[in-house]
Amino acid sequence: YVQGLPKIDDVLLKWLAEYTKHHPWRFVFLENVDMSWNFSENRDRCNFTFALPNPAHMIDSTADLQTPHIAEVRPSHVCDYDETLIPSLERCRRPTELRPHF
């Protein structure tokens, strides 16, 4: 029984699927875990009888991607960077000064 995990990695979900395949008398219950963005081949072994509606099924247009409910769970490649780690524009113009960043 797993609680407090907002999302599950595909590797862990695949491992759980393989584990329960080899031990069919055992099961893993994931409470409130969003698996809508996991690979379908990992989700096909899951039973969603008691699950909340899949957010991916609520998307009809690109505008729906910006709704708070979808944007909150949608994978994103946007992340915050420490400003001290980003070289200045002037330093970028002089490639020899970029060596300390690598």
VOVOMAR-950978 format. One record per residue: residue in three letters; x negated, z negated, y of N, C-alpha, C in turn. Coordinates in steps of 0.05 Angstrom, whole numbers. Layout:
REM VOVOMAR-950978
<site><residuo>Ala</residuo><n_xx>X</n_xx><n_zz>Z</n_zz><n_yy>Y</n_yy><ca_xx>X</ca_xx><ca_zz>Z</ca_zz><ca_yy>Y</ca_yy><c_xx>X</c_xx><c_zz>Z</c_zz><c_yy>Y</c_yy></site>
...
//
This chain:
REM VOVOMAR-950978
<site><residuo>Tyr</residuo><n_xx>-17</n_xx><n_zz>0</n_zz><n_yy>-23</n_yy><ca_xx>0</ca_xx><ca_zz>0</ca_zz><ca_yy>0</ca_yy><c_xx>-18</c_xx><c_zz>0</c_zz><c_yy>25</c_yy></site>
<site><residuo>Val</residuo><n_xx>-16</n_xx><n_zz>21</n_zz><n_yy>42</n_yy><ca_xx>-33</ca_xx><ca_zz>24</ca_zz><ca_yy>65</ca_yy><c_xx>-17</c_xx><c_zz>23</c_zz><c_yy>90</c_yy></site>
<site><residuo>Gln</residuo><n_xx>-25</n_xx><n_zz>5</n_zz><n_yy>108</n_yy><ca_xx>-11</ca_xx><ca_zz>2</ca_zz><ca_yy>134</ca_yy><c_xx>-32</c_xx><c_zz>5</c_zz><c_yy>156</c_yy></site>
<site><residuo>Gly</residuo><n_xx>-23</n_xx><n_zz>12</n_zz><n_yy>180</n_yy><ca_xx>-41</ca_xx><ca_zz>13</ca_zz><ca_yy>204</ca_yy><c_xx>-60</c_xx><c_zz>36</c_zz><c_yy>205</c_yy></site>
<site><residuo>Leu</residuo><n_xx>-55</n_xx><n_zz>57</n_zz><n_yy>190</n_yy><ca_xx>-72</ca_xx><ca_zz>81</ca_zz><ca_yy>191</ca_yy><c_xx>-55</c_xx><c_zz>103</c_zz><c_yy>204</c_yy></site>
<site><residuo>Pro</residuo><n_xx>-61</n_xx><n_zz>110</n_zz><n_yy>229</n_yy><ca_xx>-44</ca_xx><ca_zz>129</ca_zz><ca_yy>243</ca_yy><c_xx>-46</c_xx><c_zz>157</c_zz><c_yy>231</c_yy></site>
<site><residuo>Lys</residuo><n_xx>-70</n_xx><n_zz>165</n_zz><n_yy>223</n_yy><ca_xx>-75</ca_xx><ca_zz>191</ca_zz><ca_yy>211</ca_yy><c_xx>-92</c_xx><c_zz>187</c_zz><c_yy>186</c_yy></site>
<site><residuo>Ile</residuo><n_xx>-93</n_xx><n_zz>207</n_zz><n_yy>169</n_yy><ca_xx>-109</ca_xx><ca_zz>205</ca_zz><ca_yy>145</ca_yy><c_xx>-127</c_xx><c_zz>230</c_zz><c_yy>144</c_yy></site>
<site><residuo>Asp</residuo><n_xx>-152</n_xx><n_zz>227</n_zz><n_yy>137</n_yy><ca_xx>-170</ca_xx><ca_zz>249</ca_zz><ca_yy>135</ca_yy><c_xx>-163</c_xx><c_zz>265</c_zz><c_yy>110</c_yy></site>
<site><residuo>Asp</residuo><n_xx>-168</n_xx><n_zz>291</n_zz><n_yy>111</n_yy><ca_xx>-162</ca_xx><ca_zz>308</ca_zz><ca_yy>88</ca_yy><c_xx>-178</c_xx><c_zz>301</c_zz><c_yy>63</c_yy></site>
<site><residuo>Val</residuo><n_xx>-202</n_xx><n_zz>292</n_zz><n_yy>67</n_yy><ca_xx>-219</ca_xx><ca_zz>284</ca_zz><ca_yy>44</ca_yy><c_xx>-207</c_xx><c_zz>260</c_zz><c_yy>30</c_yy></site>
<site><residuo>Leu</residuo><n_xx>-198</n_xx><n_zz>240</n_zz><n_yy>45</n_yy><ca_xx>-186</ca_xx><ca_zz>217</ca_zz><ca_yy>33</ca_yy><c_xx>-159</c_xx><c_zz>224</c_zz><c_yy>19</c_yy></site>
<site><residuo>Leu</residuo><n_xx>-143</n_xx><n_zz>241</n_zz><n_yy>32</n_yy><ca_xx>-118</ca_xx><ca_zz>249</ca_zz><ca_yy>21</ca_yy><c_xx>-122</c_xx><c_zz>265</c_zz><c_yy>-5</c_yy></site>
<site><residuo>Lys</residuo><n_xx>-142</n_xx><n_zz>282</n_zz><n_yy>-6</n_yy><ca_xx>-149</ca_xx><ca_zz>297</ca_zz><ca_yy>-30</ca_yy><c_xx>-157</c_xx><c_zz>278</c_zz><c_yy>-52</c_yy></site>
<site><residuo>Trp</residuo><n_xx>-174</n_xx><n_zz>258</n_zz><n_yy>-45</n_yy><ca_xx>-183</ca_xx><ca_zz>239</ca_zz><ca_yy>-65</ca_yy><c_xx>-160</c_xx><c_zz>223</c_zz><c_yy>-76</c_yy></site>
<site><residuo>Leu</residuo><n_xx>-141</n_xx><n_zz>215</n_zz><n_yy>-59</n_yy><ca_xx>-118</ca_xx><ca_zz>200</ca_zz><ca_yy>-69</ca_yy><c_xx>-100</c_xx><c_zz>217</c_zz><c_yy>-87</c_yy></site>
<site><residuo>Ala</residuo><n_xx>-98</n_xx><n_zz>243</n_zz><n_yy>-80</n_yy><ca_xx>-82</ca_xx><ca_zz>261</ca_zz><ca_yy>-97</ca_yy><c_xx>-95</c_xx><c_zz>265</c_zz><c_yy>-124</c_yy></site>
<site><residuo>Glu</residuo><n_xx>-122</n_xx><n_zz>268</n_zz><n_yy>-125</n_yy><ca_xx>-136</ca_xx><ca_zz>270</ca_zz><ca_yy>-150</ca_yy><c_xx>-134</c_xx><c_zz>244</c_zz><c_yy>-166</c_yy></site>
<site><residuo>Tyr</residuo><n_xx>-136</n_xx><n_zz>222</n_zz><n_yy>-153</n_yy><ca_xx>-135</ca_xx><ca_zz>196</ca_zz><ca_yy>-166</ca_yy><c_xx>-108</c_xx><c_zz>192</c_zz><c_yy>-180</c_yy></site>
<site><residuo>Thr</residuo><n_xx>-86</n_xx><n_zz>198</n_zz><n_yy>-165</n_yy><ca_xx>-60</ca_xx><ca_zz>194</ca_zz><ca_yy>-177</ca_yy><c_xx>-53</c_xx><c_zz>216</c_zz><c_yy>-197</c_yy></site>
<site><residuo>Lys</residuo><n_xx>-66</n_xx><n_zz>238</n_zz><n_yy>-195</n_yy><ca_xx>-62</ca_xx><ca_zz>259</ca_zz><ca_yy>-216</ca_yy><c_xx>-73</c_xx><c_zz>250</c_zz><c_yy>-243</c_yy></site>
<site><residuo>His</residuo><n_xx>-97</n_xx><n_zz>236</n_zz><n_yy>-242</n_yy><ca_xx>-109</ca_xx><ca_zz>227</ca_zz><ca_yy>-267</ca_yy><c_xx>-97</c_xx><c_zz>200</c_zz><c_yy>-276</c_yy></site>
<site><residuo>His</residuo><n_xx>-83</n_xx><n_zz>186</n_zz><n_yy>-258</n_yy><ca_xx>-70</ca_xx><ca_zz>161</ca_zz><ca_yy>-265</ca_yy><c_xx>-41</c_xx><c_zz>162</c_zz><c_yy>-255</c_yy></site>
<site><residuo>Pro</residuo><n_xx>-24</n_xx><n_zz>177</n_zz><n_yy>-269</n_yy><ca_xx>3</ca_xx><ca_zz>181</ca_zz><ca_yy>-259</ca_yy><c_xx>21</c_xx><c_zz>156</c_zz><c_yy>-258</c_yy></site>
<site><residuo>Trp</residuo><n_xx>13</n_xx><n_zz>135</n_zz><n_yy>-271</n_yy><ca_xx>28</ca_xx><ca_zz>110</ca_zz><ca_yy>-270</ca_yy><c_xx>22</c_xx><c_zz>94</c_zz><c_yy>-245</c_yy></site>
<site><residuo>Arg</residuo><n_xx>2</n_xx><n_zz>103</n_zz><n_yy>-229</n_yy><ca_xx>-5</ca_xx><ca_zz>89</ca_zz><ca_yy>-204</ca_yy><c_xx>4</c_xx><c_zz>106</c_zz><c_yy>-181</c_yy></site>
<site><residuo>Phe</residuo><n_xx>9</n_xx><n_zz>93</n_zz><n_yy>-158</n_yy><ca_xx>16</ca_xx><ca_zz>108</ca_zz><ca_yy>-134</ca_yy><c_xx>5</c_xx><c_zz>94</c_zz><c_yy>-110</c_yy></site>
<site><residuo>Val</residuo><n_xx>3</n_xx><n_zz>108</n_zz><n_yy>-88</n_yy><ca_xx>-6</ca_xx><ca_zz>98</ca_zz><ca_yy>-63</ca_yy><c_xx>16</c_xx><c_zz>103</c_zz><c_yy>-42</c_yy></site>
<site><residuo>Phe</residuo><n_xx>24</n_xx><n_zz>81</n_zz><n_yy>-29</n_yy><ca_xx>45</ca_xx><ca_zz>83</ca_zz><ca_yy>-8</ca_yy><c_xx>31</c_xx><c_zz>82</c_zz><c_yy>19</c_yy></site>
<site><residuo>Leu</residuo><n_xx>34</n_xx><n_zz>103</n_zz><n_yy>35</n_yy><ca_xx>23</ca_xx><ca_zz>104</ca_zz><ca_yy>62</ca_yy><c_xx>45</c_xx><c_zz>100</c_zz><c_yy>82</c_yy></site>
<site><residuo>Glu</residuo><n_xx>45</n_xx><n_zz>78</n_zz><n_yy>96</n_yy><ca_xx>66</ca_xx><ca_zz>72</ca_zz><ca_yy>115</ca_yy><c_xx>58</c_xx><c_zz>81</c_zz><c_yy>143</c_yy></site>
<site><residuo>Asn</residuo><n_xx>76</n_xx><n_zz>97</n_zz><n_yy>155</n_yy><ca_xx>73</ca_xx><ca_zz>107</ca_zz><ca_yy>183</ca_yy><c_xx>47</c_xx><c_zz>123</c_zz><c_yy>187</c_yy></site>
<site><residuo>Val</residuo><n_xx>39</n_xx><n_zz>139</n_zz><n_yy>167</n_yy><ca_xx>15</ca_xx><ca_zz>156</ca_zz><ca_yy>169</ca_yy><c_xx>25</c_xx><c_zz>184</c_zz><c_yy>175</c_yy></site>
<site><residuo>Asp</residuo><n_xx>14</n_xx><n_zz>196</n_zz><n_yy>196</n_yy><ca_xx>21</ca_xx><ca_zz>223</ca_zz><ca_yy>204</ca_yy><c_xx>4</c_xx><c_zz>243</c_zz><c_yy>188</c_yy></site>
<site><residuo>Met</residuo><n_xx>16</n_xx><n_zz>258</n_zz><n_yy>170</n_yy><ca_xx>2</ca_xx><ca_zz>277</ca_zz><ca_yy>154</ca_yy><c_xx>10</c_xx><c_zz>306</c_zz><c_yy>161</c_yy></site>
<site><residuo>Ser</residuo><n_xx>23</n_xx><n_zz>309</n_zz><n_yy>184</n_yy><ca_xx>34</ca_xx><ca_zz>335</ca_zz><ca_yy>192</ca_yy><c_xx>12</c_xx><c_zz>355</c_zz><c_yy>197</c_yy></site>
<site><residuo>Trp</residuo><n_xx>-13</n_xx><n_zz>347</n_zz><n_yy>203</n_yy><ca_xx>-34</ca_xx><ca_zz>366</ca_zz><ca_yy>209</ca_yy><c_xx>-54</c_xx><c_zz>368</c_zz><c_yy>187</c_yy></site>
<site><residuo>Asn</residuo><n_xx>-49</n_xx><n_zz>354</n_zz><n_yy>164</n_yy><ca_xx>-67</ca_xx><ca_zz>357</ca_zz><ca_yy>141</ca_yy><c_xx>-63</c_xx><c_zz>383</c_zz><c_yy>127</c_yy></site>
<site><residuo>Phe</residuo><n_xx>-82</n_xx><n_zz>391</n_zz><n_yy>110</n_yy><ca_xx>-80</ca_xx><ca_zz>415</ca_zz><ca_yy>95</ca_yy><c_xx>-55</c_xx><c_zz>414</c_zz><c_yy>76</c_yy></site>
<site><residuo>Ser</residuo><n_xx>-41</n_xx><n_zz>437</n_zz><n_yy>75</n_yy><ca_xx>-17</ca_xx><ca_zz>437</ca_zz><ca_yy>58</ca_yy><c_xx>-23</c_xx><c_zz>433</c_zz><c_yy>29</c_yy></site>
<site><residuo>Glu</residuo><n_xx>-46</n_xx><n_zz>442</n_zz><n_yy>19</n_yy><ca_xx>-52</ca_xx><ca_zz>438</ca_zz><ca_yy>-9</ca_yy><c_xx>-56</c_xx><c_zz>408</c_zz><c_yy>-16</c_yy></site>
<site><residuo>Asn</residuo><n_xx>-62</n_xx><n_zz>392</n_zz><n_yy>4</n_yy><ca_xx>-64</ca_xx><ca_zz>363</ca_zz><ca_yy>0</ca_yy><c_xx>-36</c_xx><c_zz>350</c_zz><c_yy>2</c_yy></site>
<site><residuo>Arg</residuo><n_xx>-19</n_xx><n_zz>361</n_zz><n_yy>20</n_yy><ca_xx>7</ca_xx><ca_zz>349</ca_zz><ca_yy>24</ca_yy><c_xx>27</c_xx><c_zz>356</c_zz><c_yy>1</c_yy></site>
<site><residuo>Asp</residuo><n_xx>21</n_xx><n_zz>377</n_zz><n_yy>-14</n_yy><ca_xx>41</ca_xx><ca_zz>386</ca_zz><ca_yy>-34</ca_yy><c_xx>45</c_xx><c_zz>366</c_zz><c_yy>-57</c_yy></site>
<site><residuo>Arg</residuo><n_xx>27</n_xx><n_zz>348</n_zz><n_yy>-60</n_yy><ca_xx>29</ca_xx><ca_zz>327</ca_zz><ca_yy>-81</ca_yy><c_xx>42</c_xx><c_zz>302</c_zz><c_yy>-70</c_yy></site>
<site><residuo>Cys</residuo><n_xx>50</n_xx><n_zz>302</n_zz><n_yy>-45</n_yy><ca_xx>61</ca_xx><ca_zz>277</ca_zz><ca_yy>-33</ca_yy><c_xx>91</c_xx><c_zz>278</c_zz><c_yy>-33</c_yy></site>
<site><residuo>Asn</residuo><n_xx>103</n_xx><n_zz>255</n_zz><n_yy>-35</n_yy><ca_xx>132</ca_xx><ca_zz>252</ca_zz><ca_yy>-35</ca_yy><c_xx>140</c_xx><c_zz>241</c_zz><c_yy>-7</c_yy></site>
<site><residuo>Phe</residuo><n_xx>155</n_xx><n_zz>257</n_zz><n_yy>8</n_yy><ca_xx>162</ca_xx><ca_zz>249</ca_zz><ca_yy>35</ca_yy><c_xx>191</c_xx><c_zz>240</c_zz><c_yy>38</c_yy></site>
<site><residuo>Thr</residuo><n_xx>202</n_xx><n_zz>228</n_zz><n_yy>17</n_yy><ca_xx>229</ca_xx><ca_zz>220</ca_zz><ca_yy>16</ca_yy><c_xx>235</c_xx><c_zz>200</c_zz><c_yy>39</c_yy></site>
<site><residuo>Phe</residuo><n_xx>218</n_xx><n_zz>181</n_zz><n_yy>44</n_yy><ca_xx>223</ca_xx><ca_zz>161</ca_zz><ca_yy>64</ca_yy><c_xx>207</c_xx><c_zz>166</c_zz><c_yy>90</c_yy></site>
<site><residuo>Ala</residuo><n_xx>195</n_xx><n_zz>189</n_zz><n_yy>93</n_yy><ca_xx>178</ca_xx><ca_zz>195</ca_zz><ca_yy>116</ca_yy><c_xx>195</c_xx><c_zz>202</c_zz><c_yy>140</c_yy></site>
<site><residuo>Leu</residuo><n_xx>183</n_xx><n_zz>198</n_zz><n_yy>164</n_yy><ca_xx>195</ca_xx><ca_zz>207</ca_zz><ca_yy>189</ca_yy><c_xx>194</c_xx><c_zz>237</c_zz><c_yy>190</c_yy></site>
<site><residuo>Pro</residuo><n_xx>210</n_xx><n_zz>250</n_zz><n_yy>208</n_yy><ca_xx>209</ca_xx><ca_zz>279</ca_zz><ca_yy>210</ca_yy><c_xx>181</c_xx><c_zz>289</c_zz><c_yy>217</c_yy></site>
<site><residuo>Asn</residuo><n_xx>174</n_xx><n_zz>311</n_zz><n_yy>206</n_yy><ca_xx>148</ca_xx><ca_zz>323</ca_zz><ca_yy>211</ca_yy><c_xx>147</c_xx><c_zz>335</c_zz><c_yy>239</c_yy></site>
<site><residuo>Pro</residuo><n_xx>129</n_xx><n_zz>326</n_zz><n_yy>257</n_yy><ca_xx>127</ca_xx><ca_zz>337</ca_zz><ca_yy>284</ca_yy><c_xx>122</c_xx><c_zz>367</c_zz><c_yy>285</c_yy></site>
<site><residuo>Ala</residuo><n_xx>107</n_xx><n_zz>377</n_zz><n_yy>265</n_yy><ca_xx>101</ca_xx><ca_zz>405</ca_zz><ca_yy>264</ca_yy><c_xx>127</c_xx><c_zz>422</c_zz><c_yy>261</c_yy></site>
<site><residuo>His</residuo><n_xx>148</n_xx><n_zz>411</n_zz><n_yy>249</n_yy><ca_xx>173</ca_xx><ca_zz>425</ca_zz><ca_yy>246</ca_yy><c_xx>190</c_xx><c_zz>426</c_zz><c_yy>271</c_yy></site>
<site><residuo>Met</residuo><n_xx>181</n_xx><n_zz>410</n_zz><n_yy>292</n_yy><ca_xx>196</ca_xx><ca_zz>409</ca_zz><ca_yy>317</ca_yy><c_xx>185</c_xx><c_zz>429</c_zz><c_yy>338</c_yy></site>
<site><residuo>Ile</residuo><n_xx>164</n_xx><n_zz>444</n_zz><n_yy>331</n_yy><ca_xx>151</ca_xx><ca_zz>462</ca_zz><ca_yy>349</ca_yy><c_xx>164</c_xx><c_zz>490</c_zz><c_yy>347</c_yy></site>
<site><residuo>Asp</residuo><n_xx>176</n_xx><n_zz>499</n_zz><n_yy>369</n_yy><ca_xx>188</ca_xx><ca_zz>525</ca_zz><ca_yy>369</ca_yy><c_xx>174</c_xx><c_zz>544</c_zz><c_yy>389</c_yy></site>
<site><residuo>Ser</residuo><n_xx>160</n_xx><n_zz>533</n_zz><n_yy>408</n_yy><ca_xx>145</ca_xx><ca_zz>549</ca_zz><ca_yy>428</ca_yy><c_xx>120</c_xx><c_zz>534</c_zz><c_yy>436</c_yy></site>
<site><residuo>Thr</residuo><n_xx>103</n_xx><n_zz>548</n_zz><n_yy>452</n_yy><ca_xx>79</ca_xx><ca_zz>535</ca_zz><ca_yy>461</ca_yy><c_xx>85</c_xx><c_zz>513</c_zz><c_yy>481</c_yy></site>
<site><residuo>Ala</residuo><n_xx>108</n_xx><n_zz>514</n_zz><n_yy>494</n_yy><ca_xx>116</ca_xx><ca_zz>492</ca_zz><ca_yy>512</ca_yy><c_xx>120</c_xx><c_zz>466</c_zz><c_yy>497</c_yy></site>
<site><residuo>Asp</residuo><n_xx>129</n_xx><n_zz>469</n_zz><n_yy>472</n_yy><ca_xx>134</ca_xx><ca_zz>445</ca_zz><ca_yy>456</ca_yy><c_xx>108</c_xx><c_zz>430</c_zz><c_yy>450</c_yy></site>
<site><residuo>Leu</residuo><n_xx>85</n_xx><n_zz>444</n_zz><n_yy>450</n_yy><ca_xx>60</ca_xx><ca_zz>431</ca_zz><ca_yy>445</ca_yy><c_xx>52</c_xx><c_zz>411</c_zz><c_yy>466</c_yy></site>
<site><residuo>Gln</residuo><n_xx>64</n_xx><n_zz>413</n_zz><n_yy>490</n_yy><ca_xx>57</ca_xx><ca_zz>395</ca_zz><ca_yy>512</ca_yy><c_xx>76</c_xx><c_zz>371</c_zz><c_yy>514</c_yy></site>
<site><residuo>Thr</residuo><n_xx>97</n_xx><n_zz>370</n_zz><n_yy>497</n_yy><ca_xx>115</ca_xx><ca_zz>348</ca_zz><ca_yy>498</ca_yy><c_xx>100</c_xx><c_zz>322</c_zz><c_yy>489</c_yy></site>
<site><residuo>Pro</residuo><n_xx>106</n_xx><n_zz>300</n_zz><n_yy>501</n_yy><ca_xx>91</ca_xx><ca_zz>275</ca_zz><ca_yy>495</ca_yy><c_xx>90</c_xx><c_zz>268</c_zz><c_yy>465</c_yy></site>
<site><residuo>His</residuo><n_xx>112</n_xx><n_zz>273</n_zz><n_yy>451</n_yy><ca_xx>113</ca_xx><ca_zz>266</ca_zz><ca_yy>422</ca_yy><c_xx>94</c_xx><c_zz>283</c_zz><c_yy>406</c_yy></site>
<site><residuo>Ile</residuo><n_xx>92</n_xx><n_zz>308</n_zz><n_yy>412</n_yy><ca_xx>74</ca_xx><ca_zz>326</ca_zz><ca_yy>398</ca_yy><c_xx>45</c_xx><c_zz>323</c_zz><c_yy>407</c_yy></site>
<site><residuo>Ala</residuo><n_xx>41</n_xx><n_zz>322</n_zz><n_yy>433</n_yy><ca_xx>14</ca_xx><ca_zz>321</ca_zz><ca_yy>444</ca_yy><c_xx>0</c_xx><c_zz>295</c_zz><c_yy>435</c_yy></site>
<site><residuo>Glu</residuo><n_xx>15</n_xx><n_zz>274</n_zz><n_yy>430</n_yy><ca_xx>4</ca_xx><ca_zz>249</ca_zz><ca_yy>421</ca_yy><c_xx>-9</c_xx><c_zz>251</c_zz><c_yy>393</c_yy></site>
<site><residuo>Val</residuo><n_xx>2</n_xx><n_zz>267</n_zz><n_yy>376</n_yy><ca_xx>-8</ca_xx><ca_zz>269</ca_zz><ca_yy>348</ca_yy><c_xx>-23</c_xx><c_zz>294</c_zz><c_yy>342</c_yy></site>
<site><residuo>Arg</residuo><n_xx>-22</n_xx><n_zz>314</n_zz><n_yy>360</n_yy><ca_xx>-35</ca_xx><ca_zz>340</ca_zz><ca_yy>356</ca_yy><c_xx>-65</c_xx><c_zz>337</c_zz><c_yy>357</c_yy></site>
<site><residuo>Pro</residuo><n_xx>-80</n_xx><n_zz>349</n_zz><n_yy>338</n_yy><ca_xx>-109</ca_xx><ca_zz>349</ca_zz><ca_yy>339</ca_yy><c_xx>-119</c_xx><c_zz>362</c_zz><c_yy>365</c_yy></site>
<site><residuo>Ser</residuo><n_xx>-140</n_xx><n_zz>351</n_zz><n_yy>376</n_yy><ca_xx>-151</ca_xx><ca_zz>361</ca_zz><ca_yy>401</ca_yy><c_xx>-181</c_xx><c_zz>361</c_zz><c_yy>399</c_yy></site>
<site><residuo>His</residuo><n_xx>-193</n_xx><n_zz>380</n_zz><n_yy>412</n_yy><ca_xx>-222</ca_xx><ca_zz>381</ca_zz><ca_yy>413</ca_yy><c_xx>-232</c_xx><c_zz>370</c_zz><c_yy>440</c_yy></site>
<site><residuo>Val</residuo><n_xx>-214</n_xx><n_zz>359</n_zz><n_yy>455</n_yy><ca_xx>-221</ca_xx><ca_zz>347</ca_zz><ca_yy>481</ca_yy><c_xx>-230</c_xx><c_zz>318</c_zz><c_yy>477</c_yy></site>
<site><residuo>Cys</residuo><n_xx>-253</n_xx><n_zz>311</n_zz><n_yy>488</n_yy><ca_xx>-262</ca_xx><ca_zz>284</ca_zz><ca_yy>486</ca_yy><c_xx>-277</c_xx><c_zz>277</c_zz><c_yy>512</c_yy></site>
<site><residuo>Asp</residuo><n_xx>-278</n_xx><n_zz>251</n_zz><n_yy>517</n_yy><ca_xx>-292</ca_xx><ca_zz>241</ca_zz><ca_yy>541</ca_yy><c_xx>-322</c_xx><c_zz>239</c_zz><c_yy>534</c_yy></site>
<site><residuo>Tyr</residuo><n_xx>-339</n_xx><n_zz>246</n_zz><n_yy>553</n_yy><ca_xx>-368</ca_xx><ca_zz>244</ca_zz><ca_yy>550</ca_yy><c_xx>-378</c_xx><c_zz>224</c_zz><c_yy>571</c_yy></site>
<site><residuo>Asp</residuo><n_xx>-399</n_xx><n_zz>211</n_zz><n_yy>563</n_yy><ca_xx>-413</ca_xx><ca_zz>193</ca_zz><ca_yy>581</ca_yy><c_xx>-426</c_xx><c_zz>210</c_zz><c_yy>603</c_yy></site>
<site><residuo>Glu</residuo><n_xx>-419</n_xx><n_zz>205</n_zz><n_yy>628</n_yy><ca_xx>-429</ca_xx><ca_zz>221</ca_zz><ca_yy>650</ca_yy><c_xx>-460</c_xx><c_zz>220</c_zz><c_yy>652</c_yy></site>
<site><residuo>Thr</residuo><n_xx>-472</n_xx><n_zz>198</n_zz><n_yy>643</n_yy><ca_xx>-501</ca_xx><ca_zz>196</ca_zz><ca_yy>645</ca_yy><c_xx>-515</c_xx><c_zz>214</c_zz><c_yy>625</c_yy></site>
<site><residuo>Leu</residuo><n_xx>-501</n_xx><n_zz>224</n_zz><n_yy>605</n_yy><ca_xx>-513</ca_xx><ca_zz>241</ca_zz><ca_yy>585</ca_yy><c_xx>-512</c_xx><c_zz>271</c_zz><c_yy>593</c_yy></site>
<site><residuo>Ile</residuo><n_xx>-496</n_xx><n_zz>277</n_zz><n_yy>612</n_yy><ca_xx>-492</ca_xx><ca_zz>305</ca_zz><ca_yy>620</ca_yy><c_xx>-512</c_xx><c_zz>312</c_zz><c_yy>642</c_yy></site>
<site><residuo>Pro</residuo><n_xx>-529</n_xx><n_zz>331</n_zz><n_yy>637</n_yy><ca_xx>-549</ca_xx><ca_zz>339</ca_zz><ca_yy>658</ca_yy><c_xx>-536</c_xx><c_zz>350</c_zz><c_yy>683</c_yy></site>
<site><residuo>Ser</residuo><n_xx>-548</n_xx><n_zz>346</n_zz><n_yy>705</n_yy><ca_xx>-537</ca_xx><ca_zz>357</ca_zz><ca_yy>730</ca_yy><c_xx>-540</c_xx><c_zz>387</c_zz><c_yy>731</c_yy></site>
<site><residuo>Leu</residuo><n_xx>-524</n_xx><n_zz>400</n_zz><n_yy>748</n_yy><ca_xx>-525</ca_xx><ca_zz>429</ca_zz><ca_yy>751</ca_yy><c_xx>-553</c_xx><c_zz>438</c_zz><c_yy>760</c_yy></site>
<site><residuo>Glu</residuo><n_xx>-566</n_xx><n_zz>423</n_zz><n_yy>778</n_yy><ca_xx>-593</ca_xx><ca_zz>430</ca_zz><ca_yy>787</ca_yy><c_xx>-613</c_xx><c_zz>428</c_zz><c_yy>764</c_yy></site>
<site><residuo>Arg</residuo><n_xx>-610</n_xx><n_zz>408</n_zz><n_yy>747</n_yy><ca_xx>-628</ca_xx><ca_zz>406</ca_zz><ca_yy>724</ca_yy><c_xx>-624</c_xx><c_zz>428</c_zz><c_yy>704</c_yy></site>
<site><residuo>Cys</residuo><n_xx>-599</n_xx><n_zz>438</n_zz><n_yy>702</n_yy><ca_xx>-593</ca_xx><ca_zz>460</ca_zz><ca_yy>683</ca_yy><c_xx>-605</c_xx><c_zz>486</c_zz><c_yy>693</c_yy></site>
<site><residuo>Arg</residuo><n_xx>-609</n_xx><n_zz>488</n_zz><n_yy>718</n_yy><ca_xx>-622</ca_xx><ca_zz>512</ca_zz><ca_yy>729</ca_yy><c_xx>-652</c_xx><c_zz>513</c_zz><c_yy>723</c_yy></site>
<site><residuo>Arg</residuo><n_xx>-663</n_xx><n_zz>491</n_zz><n_yy>716</n_yy><ca_xx>-692</ca_xx><ca_zz>489</ca_zz><ca_yy>709</ca_yy><c_xx>-694</c_xx><c_zz>481</c_zz><c_yy>679</c_yy></site>
<site><residuo>Pro</residuo><n_xx>-694</n_xx><n_zz>501</n_zz><n_yy>661</n_yy><ca_xx>-693</ca_xx><ca_zz>495</ca_zz><ca_yy>632</ca_yy><c_xx>-715</c_xx><c_zz>476</c_zz><c_yy>622</c_yy></site>
<site><residuo>Thr</residuo><n_xx>-738</n_xx><n_zz>476</n_zz><n_yy>635</n_yy><ca_xx>-759</ca_xx><ca_zz>458</ca_zz><ca_yy>625</ca_yy><c_xx>-752</c_xx><c_zz>429</c_zz><c_yy>629</c_yy></site>
<site><residuo>Glu</residuo><n_xx>-734</n_xx><n_zz>423</n_zz><n_yy>648</n_yy><ca_xx>-726</ca_xx><ca_zz>395</ca_zz><ca_yy>652</ca_yy><c_xx>-704</c_xx><c_zz>386</c_zz><c_yy>632</c_yy></site>
<site><residuo>Leu</residuo><n_xx>-694</n_xx><n_zz>405</n_zz><n_yy>617</n_yy><ca_xx>-673</ca_xx><ca_zz>398</ca_zz><ca_yy>597</ca_yy><c_xx>-684</c_xx><c_zz>386</c_zz><c_yy>571</c_yy></site>
<site><residuo>Arg</residuo><n_xx>-709</n_xx><n_zz>388</n_zz><n_yy>567</n_yy><ca_xx>-721</ca_xx><ca_zz>379</ca_zz><ca_yy>542</ca_yy><c_xx>-714</c_xx><c_zz>350</c_zz><c_yy>536</c_yy></site>
<site><residuo>Pro</residuo><n_xx>-714</n_xx><n_zz>331</n_zz><n_yy>555</n_yy><ca_xx>-707</ca_xx><ca_zz>303</ca_zz><ca_yy>548</ca_yy><c_xx>-679</c_xx><c_zz>300</c_zz><c_yy>537</c_yy></site>
<site><residuo>His</residuo><n_xx>-661</n_xx><n_zz>319</n_zz><n_yy>541</n_yy><ca_xx>-633</ca_xx><ca_zz>317</ca_zz><ca_yy>531</ca_yy><c_xx>-631</c_xx><c_zz>325</c_zz><c_yy>502</c_yy></site>
<site><residuo>Phe</residuo><n_xx>-652</n_xx><n_zz>335</n_zz><n_yy>490</n_yy><ca_xx>-650</ca_xx><ca_zz>344</ca_zz><ca_yy>463</ca_yy><c_xx>-667</c_xx><c_zz>328</c_zz><c_yy>444</c_yy></site>
//
